Amino acid sequence: MKSMLVGRKDEIKTLKKLYKSTRSEFVALYGRRRVGKTYLIKELFENQFTFQVTGLSQDTFTITKSYASNLRNKISTFRQETATKKTIFLTFITTFGVTPNQYTMSLVQNGLTLDDLFG
């Protein structure tokens, strides 16, 4: 892969090691806005293994009926495009959590807040 990533040798080495692990791994990539976190993941892995949704919320995040439908469509497309037979676990990493409701219960396997990660 011809990479346009500059100055990220340590991050690339760590991410590749975790990706090749035989164990389940969880990675929280965080930092200031606009420094290339999403670009690093997309460029390094060439969209091989994940999809993400990013955004800001001032309160707990609520999954609505239309957002749940959108997530189901994304999961379906991901399965088709990757031809994966593996289980897909939907994890929400949010500042204040996810509001429990019928859509959360049927879609989200894990939820983490910033307090869980850094508290």
NORHU-V981005 format. One record per residue. N is the residue number from 0. RES is the residue in one small letter. PSI is psi in whole degrees, 0 to 359 (999 if undefined). Layout:
{{N | RES | PSI} {N | RES | PSI}}
//
This chain:
{{0 | m | 127} {1 | k | 108} {2 | s | 145} {3 | m | 10} {4 | l | 130} {5 | v | 134} {6 | g | 27} {7 | r | 28} {8 | k | 314} {9 | d | 316} {10 | e | 317} {11 | i | 315} {12 | k | 314} {13 | t | 313} {14 | l | 320} {15 | k | 321} {16 | k | 314} {17 | l | 322} {18 | y | 323} {19 | k | 353} {20 | s | 147} {21 | t | 353} {22 | r | 162} {23 | s | 135} {24 | e | 149} {25 | f | 129} {26 | v | 126} {27 | a | 112} {28 | l | 115} {29 | y | 161} {30 | g | 182} {31 | r | 159} {32 | r | 148} {33 | r | 29} {34 | v | 359} {35 | g | 25} {36 | k | 309} {37 | t | 319} {38 | y | 318} {39 | l | 311} {40 | i | 312} {41 | k | 316} {42 | e | 316} {43 | l | 315} {44 | f | 2} {45 | e | 44} {46 | n | 31} {47 | q | 327} {48 | f | 357} {49 | t | 164} {50 | f | 155} {51 | q | 157} {52 | v | 129} {53 | t | 155} {54 | g | 180} {55 | l | 146} {56 | s | 140} {57 | q | 358} {58 | d | 188} {59 | t | 147} {60 | f | 133} {61 | t | 126} {62 | i | 116} {63 | t | 173} {64 | k | 314} {65 | s | 323} {66 | y | 321} {67 | a | 318} {68 | s | 317} {69 | n | 317} {70 | l | 317} {71 | r | 320} {72 | n | 319} {73 | k | 317} {74 | i | 317} {75 | s | 315} {76 | t | 318} {77 | f | 314} {78 | r | 316} {79 | q | 313} {80 | e | 324} {81 | t | 345} {82 | a | 30} {83 | t | 144} {84 | k | 358} {85 | k | 157} {86 | t | 138} {87 | i | 124} {88 | f | 123} {89 | l | 117} {90 | t | 131} {91 | f | 126} {92 | i | 113} {93 | t | 166} {94 | t | 315} {95 | f | 4} {96 | g | 178} {97 | v | 132} {98 | t | 124} {99 | p | 129} {100 | n | 184} {101 | q | 328} {102 | y | 320} {103 | t | 313} {104 | m | 327} {105 | s | 344} {106 | l | 320} {107 | v | 122} {108 | q | 329} {109 | n | 147} {110 | g | 134} {111 | l | 144} {112 | t | 171} {113 | l | 327} {114 | d | 322} {115 | d | 320} {116 | l | 321} {117 | f | 359} {118 | g | 999}}
//
